[in-house]
């Protein structure tokens, strides 16, 4: 139960580990092909940012399984300059073609979480079916640079 309260460790690499565990647990429990991809280390030293990104991924995976009937889910984490991007894509039925007046609570909570950490959240229906959820948070890699190069000032 304690792991569920804070699934992301306080270390900067905690988000990567938590997303890997989310993919493995989803694969085992829901019997879907769920994979985590992170080609290069992405350090998120702010625990609140990491936790919100994890919860967004968790909700997106749950939606893909429950509503999208997905059989394959990909969770990706990348650093892009001063930004961190979380992408969750699936091969399920996709978002409805017509906008729904009352989005579910989970979608609104993902939007809220992204806003709290200064990020953006985009949900798209893929042309071949399935859904892609992208959350981008800016100004994270500046902190990552200081972690990789202690003592180097980033002031200009």
C-alpha positions as CSV (number, residue, x, y, z in Angstrom):
1,X,0.0,0.0,0.0
2,X,2.8,2.4,0.8
3,X,4.1,2.1,-2.8
4,X,0.7,3.1,-4.1
5,X,0.7,6.3,-2.1
6,X,4.0,7.5,-3.7
7,X,5.0,5.2,-6.6
8,X,7.8,7.6,-7.7
9,X,10.9,7.6,-5.6
10,X,12.4,10.9,-4.5
11,X,15.5,10.4,-6.7
12,X,15.7,12.2,-10.1
13,X,15.6,8.9,-11.9
14,X,12.5,7.8,-9.9
15,X,10.0,8.6,-12.7
16,X,11.8,6.3,-15.2
17,X,11.7,3.4,-12.7
18,X,8.1,4.0,-11.8
19,X,7.0,4.1,-15.5
20,X,8.9,0.9,-16.1
21,X,7.1,-0.8,-13.2
22,X,3.7,0.6,-14.5
23,X,4.3,-1.1,-17.8
24,X,5.4,-4.4,-16.3
25,X,2.5,-4.4,-13.8
26,X,0.0,-3.5,-16.6
27,X,1.3,-6.3,-18.8
28,X,1.0,-8.8,-16.0
29,X,-2.3,-7.8,-14.5
30,X,-4.2,-6.9,-17.6
31,X,-2.5,-9.2,-20.1
32,X,-1.8,-6.5,-22.6
33,X,1.5,-5.8,-24.4
34,X,2.6,-2.7,-22.5
35,X,6.1,-1.4,-23.0
36,X,8.1,1.5,-21.6
37,X,10.6,3.3,-23.8
38,X,13.2,5.8,-22.6
39,X,16.2,5.9,-25.0
40,X,18.3,8.2,-22.8
41,X,18.0,8.9,-19.1
42,X,15.4,11.5,-18.3
43,X,16.0,13.0,-14.9
44,X,13.0,14.8,-13.2
45,X,14.4,16.1,-9.9
46,X,11.1,17.7,-8.8
47,X,9.2,15.0,-7.1
48,X,5.8,16.8,-7.6
49,X,6.4,17.0,-11.4
50,X,7.5,13.4,-11.5
51,X,4.4,12.2,-9.5
52,X,2.0,14.2,-11.7
53,X,3.6,12.8,-14.9
54,X,3.3,9.3,-13.4
55,X,-0.4,9.7,-12.5
56,X,-1.1,11.1,-16.0
57,X,0.6,7.9,-17.5
58,X,-1.3,5.7,-15.1
59,X,-4.7,7.3,-16.1
60,X,-3.9,7.1,-19.8
61,X,-2.9,3.4,-19.5
62,X,-6.1,2.7,-17.5
63,X,-8.2,4.5,-20.1
64,X,-6.6,2.6,-22.9
65,X,-7.4,-0.7,-21.3
66,X,-10.9,0.1,-19.9
67,X,-12.4,2.3,-22.6
68,X,-10.1,1.7,-25.6
69,X,-9.9,-2.0,-25.3
70,X,-6.3,-1.8,-26.3
71,X,-4.1,-4.8,-26.7
72,X,-0.8,-2.8,-27.1
73,X,0.3,0.2,-25.1
74,X,3.5,2.2,-25.4
75,X,4.7,4.5,-22.7
76,X,7.6,6.9,-23.7
77,X,9.6,9.4,-21.9
78,X,12.0,11.8,-23.6
79,X,13.9,15.0,-22.8
80,X,13.7,17.6,-25.6
81,X,15.9,20.6,-24.8
82,X,14.3,22.3,-21.8
83,X,11.3,20.0,-21.9
84,X,10.2,16.5,-20.8
85,X,7.7,14.7,-22.9
86,X,5.5,11.8,-21.8
87,X,3.7,9.9,-24.5
88,X,1.2,7.1,-24.0
89,X,-0.2,5.5,-27.2
90,X,-2.4,2.5,-27.7
91,X,-4.0,0.5,-30.5
92,X,-7.5,0.6,-29.0
93,X,-10.7,1.9,-30.5
94,X,-9.6,5.5,-30.1
95,X,-11.3,8.7,-29.0
96,X,-14.8,9.3,-30.3
97,X,-14.9,11.0,-33.7
98,X,-17.4,13.6,-32.5
99,X,-16.5,15.6,-29.4
100,X,-18.2,14.4,-26.3
101,X,-19.9,17.2,-24.2
102,X,-19.0,15.6,-20.9
103,X,-15.4,14.3,-20.8
104,X,-14.8,11.8,-18.1
105,X,-13.4,12.8,-14.8
106,X,-10.1,11.1,-15.6
107,X,-9.5,13.2,-18.7
108,X,-10.2,16.4,-16.7
109,X,-7.9,15.3,-13.9
110,X,-5.1,14.6,-16.5
111,X,-5.6,18.1,-17.9
112,X,-5.5,19.5,-14.3
113,X,-2.4,17.7,-13.4
114,X,-0.6,18.9,-16.5
115,X,-1.6,22.5,-15.7
116,X,-0.4,22.2,-12.1
117,X,3.1,21.4,-13.3
118,X,3.1,24.0,-16.0
119,X,2.6,21.5,-18.8
120,X,0.3,20.9,-21.7
121,X,-1.7,17.8,-22.4
122,X,-2.9,16.8,-25.9
123,X,-5.1,13.8,-26.6
124,X,-5.4,12.7,-30.2
125,X,-7.2,10.0,-32.1
126,X,-4.7,8.1,-34.3
127,X,-5.7,7.7,-38.0
128,X,-5.5,3.9,-37.7
129,X,-7.3,3.8,-34.4
130,X,-6.0,4.1,-31.0
131,X,-5.2,7.1,-28.9
132,X,-2.1,9.1,-28.2
133,X,-1.8,11.2,-25.0
134,X,1.1,13.7,-24.9
135,X,2.1,15.7,-21.9
136,X,4.9,18.2,-22.3
137,X,6.5,20.1,-19.4
138,X,9.0,22.9,-20.1
139,X,12.0,24.1,-18.1
140,X,12.8,20.7,-16.6
141,X,16.2,20.0,-18.4
142,X,17.7,23.2,-17.0
143,X,17.5,21.5,-13.6
144,X,18.8,18.3,-15.3
145,X,21.8,20.2,-16.7
146,X,22.7,21.4,-13.1
147,X,22.4,17.8,-11.9
148,X,24.7,16.5,-14.6
149,X,27.2,19.3,-14.2
150,X,27.4,20.4,-10.6
151,X,29.0,23.8,-10.1
152,X,28.2,25.0,-13.6
153,X,26.0,28.1,-13.5
154,X,23.1,28.3,-15.9
155,X,22.6,32.1,-15.4
156,X,23.2,34.2,-18.5
